[in-house]
Amino acid sequence: MTAFLGFMIAMAVGLTGIGGGSLTVPALVLIAGLPAAEAVGTAFVFATVLRVIAMPVYLVRRQFHARYLWLVLLGAVPGLVIGTFLLRKMNHQAGAPVVIVVLGILLVLTASVTFLPKIQDQKFMRKNSRWLPWLAFPIGVESGFSSAGAGALGAALFLNYSEMLPAEVIGTDLMFGFVLSVVGSIFHWQIGSVQHPVLLQLLAGGIPGVLLGCILTGKAPAKGLKTTIALVALFAGLQLLWSGIRQLL
């Protein structure tokens, strides 16, 4: 079951850039039964490996936007450091359900924007790029605290408020998530919150899954990719929302 979960999540990562944390953490908590702290640490390392495999495909195709990537990292990396510090101070679990509920709400709202063309603005980033570090900062904080959100929130931001094509959105988002997941993985590996047997099972299915996802991306139509990205983000948001509410109750 864990290997199958790894395969499905990894295919979503390769196809859309989303799912490294947003799908893995709820799956590990709800299905694999891991404690929240171990689910977060394991998801960070799993997402790092998937993105290492997927990134070269987009680099070779030059399907990424270097300037937007640099600007979002400028805000997200300091946010990630703060998020991991908060996680450590709060003993890895305190407050996590509330954070997961908030992330779920944000994902549902941002994904819904894709289906409301009137409130999209593809020229926003080109005209207001100075705001990108500030918009990425809370994404970094959230990612540091729960490992979730970097891919889905980043993709929603790029997809609805930049002029990038869907394939460029995926490539840029993969690289954005990769940097954050590397920093998070180092932190969680040091404090021992990575469940190694579960990680190996995830990777057994995840490695072929992410390769298949990358292959399908090259053949998928742009409109279909945009809808797929939005649906995966929406599903991830609903999953997290349910997981957080369940923990609070």
N, C-alpha and C positions, 0 to 999 in steps of 0.2 A: 504494500500500500504506500509506504513512504517513497519508494523508488518511482511508483506511478505518479505520485504528487510532484516529485521532482521533475519528471518528464513534462507534465502538463504546465507547470509553472515556468520551466525553462523555455518551453516552446513559446509561451506568451512573452517572455523577456526577449527572445530572439526576433519575434515577429513585431512586437510593439515597443520594446524598451521598458515595459512596465511589469511589475510583479515580483521583483527581487525581494523586497521587504513587505510590500502591501499584501501580497497573496501568501507569502511563506509564513509570516508570523501568525496570522489567524489559523492557517492550516496546522502548524506545529502545536499551537495551543489547543485548538478545538478537536483535532483528529489524532495527532500523535501524543497529546497529553503532556507536553513539556511545560515546565514552569515558565512564566513570562520572561525572566532574565535569560534563561538558556535558549528560549525561542528567538529572542532578539539577537544574541551573540551568534547562534548557528545560522540565522538568516543573513547576517552581515557577511560571513565568510562564504556561504553558498552564492550570494549575489555577486561577490567579487570574482569568484571563479567563472561564473556564467558570463560576466561582462568582459573578462579577459579573452574568452573564446569568441564572443560576438563582435567585439570592437574592430578587429582587423578587417572584417568584411566591409564595414562602413568607412574605415580609413582608406582602403584600397579604392572603393567607389567614390571617395571624397564626398560622402553624404553627411556632412556636419558643418556647423557654422562656428568657426574658431572664435570670433569676437564675442558672440553671445555666450559661448561656453565660458570664456574667461571672466566675463562680467558676472555671471551667476555664481561661479566658484568664488569670486571675490567676496560675496556676501554669505554664501552657504558654508564655506569651510570654517570661518569663525563661529557661525551658528552651531555647526556640528560639535565643535569643541565645547561650547557652552552646554549643549544638550547632553553630551557624554558626562560632563562634570555633574550636571543635575541628576543624572541617572545614578551615578556613584554615590552622591550625597544622600539620595533618597533610598539607598539600599536596594537598588535595581527594580523595585516593584511598587513602592508607595506612589500613589497618584497615577500609575500607568493606565488604569481603566478610563479615567477622565480624559487623559491625553489621547487614547485610542478612539474614544467617542468623538472628540473634537476633530481628529484627523478624518474619521469616517464622514462626518458632516462636510468637511472641506472638500473631500474627494467627490462626494455626491454632487455638491454644488458646482465644482469646477468642471466635472465631466458633463453635467447637464448643459453647460454653456455651449458645447459642441452642437447640441440639437436646437439651439436658439440663435440663429444667424444674426438677428438684429442687435445682439449685445456683444458680438465678436468684433474685434478690430485688428485686422492683420497688419496695420501700419503702426500699431502702438510701440513696438520695440524699436523700430527704425527711428521714430520721432522722439521717444522717451527712454533711450537706452541707459541714461544715467540712473534710472530708477531700478534697473535690474538687480544690482547687489542688495538693495533694500527689500525687494520682493523675494529674493532667494534666501535671505537671512532666516526668516521663520521656518522655511523648508529645511534648512540645515539643522536648526534647533530640534525640530520634530524628528528628523532622521536620526540624530544623535541619541535621542531619548528612546525611540521605539524601533529603529531601523526601517520604518515604513515611511512612504510619502515622497522620497526623492524622485523616483521614477514616475509615479502617477501624477504628482503635482507639477513636476517639471515638464512632463509631456503636455499636460493640459495648458500650462502657461505658454509653451512654445507653439502649440497647435492652434490656439485661438487668438493669440496676440502677437504673432510674428508672420512674416511673409514666407517662411520656410515651407518647402514641400513636406508631405508626411514622412518620406524616407529620411530627409534631413533632420526632421524633428526626432525620429527614432535614434539616429546616429549621435546627434548632439546630446540627447537625453541619456543614452548609454554611457557616454564619456563623463557626463555630469555625475551620474549615479556611481560610476566606477571610482572616481576620486573620493567621494564620500564613503563608499563601502570599504575602501582600503583603510582609511583613517579609523572607521568604526571597528573593522576587523582586528586591527592591531590592538586597540583598546580592550576589546572583549577577549581576545586570545590571552592577553597579559593577566586579566583578572580571573581567567578560567571559567568563563560562562559560555563555552562552546561545547556542545554535545557531539563528540567525535563520531560515535557509531551512527547516529542519526544523520550527521553531515555526509558520511560516506554513502549511506543509502540514498540520500537526496541526489548526490552527484552521479550515482550509478544510472539513474534515470535522467538526470538533468543535462549531462554532457551531450547525449544524442538528441535530446529535446531542443536545446538551444541551437544546435547545428541545423536541425530541421526547420526551426523558426526563421533562421537567417536565410535559408534557401527559399522558403515560401515568400519572404518579404520581397525578394527580387522579382517575383512573378505576380504579386498581388497588385490590383489597380489602386491608384491613389485614393479615390473616394472610398473604396472598401477598407483601406488601411486606416483612414481617418475615423470611420465608424467603429472599426475594431478597437482602436486605441481608446476611444470614448467609452465603449461598452466594458472593456476590461477595467478601466479606471472606475466606472460606475459600480461594477461588481465588487471591486476591491473596497470601495467606500462602504457599501452595504455590509460586506463581511466584517470590516473593522467596527462599524457602528454596532452590529449585533454582538460581536465579541466583547466590546467595551461595556455595553448595557448589561450583558449577561454576567460579567465580572462584578459590576456595581450592585446587581441584585443578589 
